[in-house]
């Protein structure tokens, strides 16, 4: 489960946090994050593949939401990301 940026594309999703399904539901149910600017994405494939997903920095604007719901972020931009594999030419 991850929370993706609205300004993302199918080639490489911009991901803010990876969280559990239960925590994602809490985030998306909160009135402070409800609306057209957020997208909840479910996937079990290639979740840590840097060619498919890039974690973007958290600017802290939703720190209260995470705190108020005791959200455990499994992965985010601060988590060390493996380098993207170069594509064969």
Secondary structure, 3 states (H helix, E strand, C coil): CEEEECCCCCCCEEEEEECCHHHHHHHHHCCCCCCCCEEEECCCCCCCCCCCEEECCCCCCCHHHHHHCCCCCCEECCCCCCCCCCCCC
